[in-house]
């Protein structure tokens, strides 16, 4: 096998799983519609209010239910059949997009209606996302997990290239409402793909028996696992003040660069182009652990600094491509790190906390970023993100150093090693398909030799 063929096999290893191919096909259609709706909703709010603060409040309304309810959504994900839950909730998302589209096309939509439907979507996301995140391991198995997570992130950003570009054109030609209606239709593809998955090729986790205190158990588990807590804390701060692109990019396009709706679409697409390349690199050569998260956060900060200072749209598009690459690297490696380190029965709750850190922090950060831009100008939002990335990198490096020093001073103990020094290794002690021992500052992702998943004993996403 030639080097190029081996690299291709490594990069797309999880596509050897038939169910994953079906799943990712449906997702590819739905995600394009989702990015069209995100682009259209931000532009619609700005068109109605001309206010970055109002835009931040709408984004906050959509993500506040995630902050409040996603941890409980993780408990539900550990208790039920994840695929059936996803089918029901994805269908509900299609109905939400249909209602928003009809109101907008009929020219009767008001800001409070956009806000109310954003809350409905947020409630749905609070329960659907933990199930979808933790379903990935059931879909592909542990050997393909990191590759599948990276390819899924790449797909999200391919959709980011296509969706906003189409959305910007449609907004200019026929208005925002058509974007919402097309998104509603796109959910037929993802619901269909979930219904045709071959059940005997899945590796489902036995549902957890309902009992009191299961949410507290999940929080306690993370609190006493530095290898989980540190990446979650890093993403919590970045999620609040960096991943606010629904707020920063449209305002930068309209007020900072005076590029209009088409410029906004191209800016979002440029981020997606960079993210596609970043995602493919992570899929083929990706690593997990806090050390690589620190490096990704530093690169993210530098790229955002360039985007903040860009003098015109052309330079901004180049800078945003680097922003996209760094953002998907940070997100994908953090996601895979948590999934591989979580105990099977805790994975839904751990990934719910990841979703809270990534998107549930927006009700706090969205209004802050909007207010900063309203007071200090359109470039201030991206600048705040750059500074935050450097703080995240510094905090992660200090935490890793402190925990390694504490571990070095403690008597050698396998259980202590697994609990306290798990910042740069791949899995919890005894988790199938991973190593139980620390293996250095970062762990290469080995993909080429991973076999296709075959039916076997129940496993857990």
KEBA-550560 format. One line per field, with one value per residue (C-alpha): y negated, z, x; residue in three letters. Coordinates in pm, whole numbers, m for minus. Layout:
// KEBA-550560
Y <- Y,...
Z <- Z,...
X <- X,...
r <- ALA,...
***
This chain:
// KEBA-550560
Y <- 0,m341,m614,m814,m510,m445,m808,m792,m471,m634,m952,m778,m457,m486,m488,m113,m82,m53,m214,m510,m563,m574,m806,m1053,m1067,m1184,m1421,m1580,m1694,m1807,m2001,m2210,m2308,m2381,m2619,m2789,m2844,m2975,m3221,m3332,m3368,m3592,m3810,m3825,m3948,m4213,m4319,m4362,m4528,m4653,m4557,m4330,m4314,m4177,m3924,m3811,m3780,m3559,m3331,m3324,m3232,m2938,m2812,m2887,m2558,m2379,m2540,m2450,m2111,m1942,m1771,m1606,m1533,m1330,m1128,m1057,m955,m697,m562,m518,m392,m678,m615,m633,m950,m1110,m1023,m1191,m1503,m1548,m1537,m1808,m2025,m2000,m2123,m2419,m2520,m2488,m2722,m2983,m2960,m3006,m3311,m3468,m3403,m3548,m3864,m3838,m3734,m3941,m3936,m3773,m3488,m3429,m3423,m3181,m2940,m2971,m2857,m2561,m2464,m2500,m2269,m2013,m2046,m1999,m1641,m1551,m1650,m1434,m1136,m1206,m1262,m943,m743,m769,m493,m264,m335,m271,m109,m224,m151,m396,m655,m924,m902,m915,m1219,m1401,m1314,m1427,m1760,m1783,m1722,m1999,m2234,m2117,m2213,m2542,m2606,m2516,m2618,m2983,m3042,m2914,m3094,m3428,m3396,m3293,m3577,m3825,m3669,m3543,m3626,m3442,m3245,m3009,m2908,m2800,m2603,m2421,m2334,m2181,m1958,m1858,m1681,m1414,m1291,m1255,m1096,m856,m760,m680,m461,m243,m167,206,274,593,395,145,187,48,m17,146,m139,m254,m165,m478,m573,m879,m1084,m986,m1348,m1410,m1092,m1225,m1561,m1391,m1159,m1452,m1656,m1375,m1301,m1572,m1415,m1505,m1819,m2015,m1977,m2062,m2377,m2480,m2437,m2614,m2939,m2907,m2820,m3129,m3392,m3240,m3023,m3312,m3333,m3369,m3706,m3818,m3733,m3900,m4215,m4216,m4172,m4446,m4702,m4625,m4541,m4671,m4353,m4285,m3951,m3794,m3895,m3736,m3416,m3411,m3478,m3184,m2969,m3065,m2941,m2620,m2570,m2598,m2372,m2103,m2088,m2102,m1821,m1598,m1653,m1558,m1253,m1125,m1239,m1352,m1327,m1353,m1500,m1837,m1912,m1915,m2111,m2378,m2393,m2415,m2696,m2894,m2852,m2948,m3269,m3369,m3310,m3514,m3794,m3805,m3808,m4095,m4311,m4224,m4550,m4421,m4128,m3944,m3933,m3850,m3544,m3409,m3471,m3305,m2995,m2958,m3029,m2744,m2498,m2579,m2578,m2231,m2091,m2218,m2095,m1751,m1663,m1771,m1568,m1252,m1292,m1294,m1007,m778,m858,m826,m507,m355,m411,m776,m874,m1034,m1254,m1347,m1445,m1642,m1848,m1889,m2028,m2261,m2383,m2427,m2573,m2606,m2878,m3100,m3258,m3401,m3478,m3581,m3896,m3981,m3959,m4152,m4426,m4446,m4496,m4748,m4951,m4903,m4823,m4522,m4404,m4384,m4056,m3864,m4034,m3919,m3566,m3584,m3695,m3423,m3154,m3260,m3249,m2900,m2778,m2919,m2771,m2427,m2428,m2532,m2270,m1994,m2097,m2112,m1771,m1609,m1754,m1622,m1281,m1274,m1337,m1070,m701,m492,m346,m220,m363,m699,m704,m648,m909,m1191,m1176,m1103,m1436,m1307,m950,m789,m596,m514,m219,100,m63,166,73,m173,m165,m189,m335,m693,m706,m1051,m1408,m1317,m1004,m947,m832,m502,m444,m234,100,50,330,273,303,635,735,822,777,458,154,m220,m695
Z <- 0,m98,159,13,28,391,480,311,499,829,760,664,870,1039,700,692,936,729,993,1021,645,665,965,821,490,665,883,580,442,775,880,563,650,1010,903,662,950,1183,918,837,1200,1289,983,1046,1403,1287,1010,1260,1544,1414,1757,1849,2203,2080,1866,2171,2372,2106,2098,2479,2474,2247,2470,2820,2830,2752,3054,3281,3151,2951,3262,3317,2944,2998,3269,3026,2757,2994,3073,2734,2378,2229,1869,1940,2145,1861,1604,1815,1892,1538,1412,1661,1532,1182,1311,1484,1160,967,1205,1193,813,772,1004,821,468,570,698,1039,1244,1550,1773,2062,1832,1719,2085,2182,1901,1996,2348,2202,1995,2301,2505,2226,2204,2580,2546,2188,2194,2492,2329,1989,2137,2344,2059,1852,2042,2006,1633,1557,1865,2057,1784,1542,1791,1755,1378,1373,1603,1385,1062,1213,1309,955,819,1040,885,529,597,736,398,197,424,496,135,13,299,214,m150,m59,192,m78,m343,m163,205,530,546,263,456,750,525,352,690,792,483,554,877,668,567,917,1062,770,821,1187,1108,859,1082,1125,1491,1505,1402,1687,2021,2262,2626,2857,2979,3332,3582,3711,4063,4280,4275,3926,3822,4140,4074,3731,3869,4147,3897,3687,3989,4110,3763,3664,3320,3262,3471,3317,2951,3056,3235,2932,2700,2946,2925,2550,2490,2677,2511,2199,2019,1988,1610,1568,1740,1632,1260,1144,1341,1207,853,877,1102,1094,728,572,364,380,400,120,299,617,427,281,625,779,477,509,865,738,471,732,967,701,661,1038,1089,830,991,1331,1179,1027,1282,1578,1939,2270,2607,2777,2624,2271,2388,2521,2185,1998,2225,2158,1781,1814,1995,1734,1449,1623,1679,1305,1231,1476,1301,938,740,469,371,175,468,702,496,514,889,946,761,1025,1296,1161,1157,1514,1642,1509,1633,1987,1984,1828,2048,2360,2262,2189,2505,2721,2543,2567,2934,3053,3207,2983,3230,3279,2917,2857,3163,3084,2727,2853,3060,2748,2566,2858,2845,2467,2409,2748,2846,2567,2783,2988,2708,2428,2598,2723,2374,2226,2486,2432,2058,2112,2338,2182,1818,1594,1622,2000,2000,1809,2016,2338,2196,2122,2476,2618,2418,2568,2918,2848,2726,3031,3269,3108,3118,3484,3582,3400,3563,3912,3881,3745,4033,4283,4121,4126,4502,4578,4639,4321,4293,3984,4098,4187,3850,3667,3869,3918,3625,3350,3176,2873,2812,2631,2844,3190,3354,3211,2926,2623,2340,2538,2749,3124,3182,3127,2811,2801,2719,2442,2282,1904,1750,1572,1302,1022,1198,1342,1233,1120,1399,1415,1630,1980,2344,2435,2467,2513,2263
X <- 0,142,193,m97,m325,m227,m295,m634,m718,m619,m813,m1140,m1110,m1451,m1627,m1560,m1851,m2175,m2396,m2159,m2178,m2559,m2550,m2300,m2490,m2806,m2608,m2441,m2778,m2920,m2609,m2614,m2971,m2870,m2594,m2834,m3077,m2805,m2690,m3044,m3151,m2857,m2915,m3291,m3239,m2992,m3233,m3518,m3324,m2985,m2851,m2560,m2697,m3032,m2847,m2652,m2973,m3138,m2834,m2845,m3215,m3134,m2856,m2990,m3189,m2862,m2696,m2987,m3101,m2823,m2675,m3012,m3023,m2708,m2883,m3171,m2920,m2771,m3120,m3287,m3239,m3037,m3134,m3509,m3461,m3263,m3534,m3803,m3599,m3462,m3822,m3916,m3629,m3775,m4112,m3943,m3767,m4095,m4282,m4007,m3996,m4372,m4375,m4082,m4211,m4549,m4369,m4537,m4234,m4140,m3833,m4021,m4132,m3774,m3675,m3953,m3865,m3497,m3590,m3781,m3478,m3256,m3481,m3456,m3077,m3040,m3165,m3070,m2703,m2592,m2767,m2606,m2259,m2266,m2426,m2108,m1929,m2230,m2220,m1851,m1692,m1381,m1125,m1284,m1410,m1144,m1154,m1536,m1542,m1289,m1471,m1800,m1639,m1503,m1852,m1990,m1739,m1794,m2155,m2026,m1865,m2174,m2463,m2377,m2274,m2611,m2782,m2622,m2726,m3083,m3114,m3017,m3245,m3556,m3516,m3437,m3763,m3669,m3355,m3571,m3807,m3522,m3374,m3707,m3698,m3336,m3437,m3609,m3262,m3118,m3433,m3440,m3076,m3139,m3439,m3245,m2943,m2886,m2957,m2749,m2437,m2473,m2297,m2557,m2485,m2739,m2964,m2893,m3164,m3335,m3228,m3190,m2871,m2750,m2692,m2492,m2295,m2195,m2087,m1890,m1723,m1600,m1493,m1266,m1122,m869,m832,m1198,m1231,m941,m1054,m1411,m1292,m1085,m1383,m1616,m1418,m1358,m1724,m1840,m1618,m1456,m1715,m1960,m1931,m2308,m2261,m1914,m1914,m2238,m2154,m1797,m1933,m2195,m2023,m1651,m1595,m1922,m1940,m2317,m2495,m2288,m1966,m2098,m2169,m1818,m1664,m1848,m1759,m1390,m1393,m1548,m1281,m1008,m1197,m1229,m851,m803,m1053,m887,m546,m688,m859,m533,m275,m481,m371,m551,m459,m430,m88,m227,m533,m297,m117,m448,m569,m250,m290,m656,m561,m303,m550,m822,m572,m503,m878,m925,m664,m753,m787,m1023,m1243,m973,m731,m1017,m1112,m754,m737,m1074,m956,m684,m942,m1155,m864,m762,m1120,m1203,m871,m938,m1298,m1235,m940,m1126,m1433,m1234,m1028,m1341,m1514,m1212,m1152,m1512,m1644,m1915,m2199,m2098,m2040,m2381,m2343,m1982,m2069,m2367,m2124,m1908,m2211,m2283,m1923,m1931,m2277,m2446,m2199,m2335,m2611,m2327,m2084,m2323,m2456,m2105,m1955,m2249,m2213,m1836,m1886,m2165,m1935,m1592,m1663,m1712,m1350,m1360,m1556,m1289,m1019,m1183,m1184,m810,m726,m951,m767,m435,m587,m729,m388,m212,m467,m446,m66,m58,m317,m129,200,48,m117,198,397,144,153,535,536,275,363,324,m27,m210,m540,m386,m212,m538,m721,m470,m231,m482,m428,m240,m348,m635,m875,m998,m833,m977,m1174,m1184,m952,m737,m426,m456,m111,13,220,374,278,38,m101,m92,m417,m358,m615,m468,m490,m837,m1069,m1424,m1678,m1858,m2151,m2039,m2121,m2304,m2083,m2173,m2123
r <- UNK,UNK,UNK,UNK,UNK,UNK,UNK,UNK,UNK,UNK,UNK,UNK,UNK,UNK,UNK,UNK,UNK,UNK,UNK,UNK,UNK,UNK,UNK,UNK,UNK,UNK,UNK,UNK,UNK,UNK,UNK,UNK,UNK,UNK,UNK,UNK,UNK,UNK,UNK,UNK,UNK,UNK,UNK,UNK,UNK,UNK,UNK,UNK,UNK,UNK,UNK,UNK,UNK,UNK,UNK,UNK,UNK,UNK,UNK,UNK,UNK,UNK,UNK,UNK,UNK,UNK,UNK,UNK,UNK,UNK,UNK,UNK,UNK,UNK,UNK,UNK,UNK,UNK,UNK,UNK,UNK,UNK,UNK,UNK,UNK,UNK,UNK,UNK,UNK,UNK,UNK,UNK,UNK,UNK,UNK,UNK,UNK,UNK,UNK,UNK,UNK,UNK,UNK,UNK,UNK,UNK,UNK,UNK,UNK,UNK,UNK,UNK,UNK,UNK,UNK,UNK,UNK,UNK,UNK,UNK,UNK,UNK,UNK,UNK,UNK,UNK,UNK,UNK,UNK,UNK,UNK,UNK,UNK,UNK,UNK,UNK,UNK,UNK,UNK,UNK,UNK,UNK,UNK,UNK,UNK,UNK,UNK,UNK,UNK,UNK,UNK,UNK,UNK,UNK,UNK,UNK,UNK,UNK,UNK,UNK,UNK,UNK,UNK,UNK,UNK,UNK,UNK,UNK,UNK,UNK,UNK,UNK,UNK,UNK,UNK,UNK,UNK,UNK,UNK,UNK,UNK,UNK,UNK,UNK,UNK,UNK,UNK,UNK,UNK,UNK,UNK,UNK,UNK,UNK,UNK,UNK,UNK,UNK,UNK,UNK,UNK,UNK,UNK,UNK,UNK,UNK,UNK,UNK,UNK,UNK,UNK,UNK,UNK,UNK,UNK,UNK,UNK,UNK,UNK,UNK,UNK,UNK,UNK,UNK,UNK,UNK,UNK,UNK,UNK,UNK,UNK,UNK,UNK,UNK,UNK,UNK,UNK,UNK,UNK,UNK,UNK,UNK,UNK,UNK,UNK,UNK,UNK,UNK,UNK,UNK,UNK,UNK,UNK,UNK,UNK,UNK,UNK,UNK,UNK,UNK,UNK,UNK,UNK,UNK,UNK,UNK,UNK,UNK,UNK,UNK,UNK,UNK,UNK,UNK,UNK,UNK,UNK,UNK,UNK,UNK,UNK,UNK,UNK,UNK,UNK,UNK,UNK,UNK,UNK,UNK,UNK,UNK,UNK,UNK,UNK,UNK,UNK,UNK,UNK,UNK,UNK,UNK,UNK,UNK,UNK,UNK,UNK,UNK,UNK,UNK,UNK,UNK,UNK,UNK,UNK,UNK,UNK,UNK,UNK,UNK,UNK,UNK,UNK,UNK,UNK,UNK,UNK,UNK,UNK,UNK,UNK,UNK,UNK,UNK,UNK,UNK,UNK,UNK,UNK,UNK,UNK,UNK,UNK,UNK,UNK,UNK,UNK,UNK,UNK,UNK,UNK,UNK,UNK,UNK,UNK,UNK,UNK,UNK,UNK,UNK,UNK,UNK,UNK,UNK,UNK,UNK,UNK,UNK,UNK,UNK,UNK,UNK,UNK,UNK,UNK,UNK,UNK,UNK,UNK,UNK,UNK,UNK,UNK,UNK,UNK,UNK,UNK,UNK,UNK,UNK,UNK,UNK,UNK,UNK,UNK,UNK,UNK,UNK,UNK,UNK,UNK,UNK,UNK,UNK,UNK,UNK,UNK,UNK,UNK,UNK,UNK,UNK,UNK,UNK,UNK,UNK,UNK,UNK,UNK,UNK,UNK,UNK,UNK,UNK,UNK,UNK,UNK,UNK,UNK,UNK,UNK,UNK,UNK,UNK,UNK,UNK,UNK,UNK,UNK,UNK,UNK,UNK,UNK,UNK,UNK,UNK,UNK,UNK,UNK,UNK,UNK,UNK,UNK,UNK,UNK,UNK,UNK,UNK,UNK,UNK,UNK
***
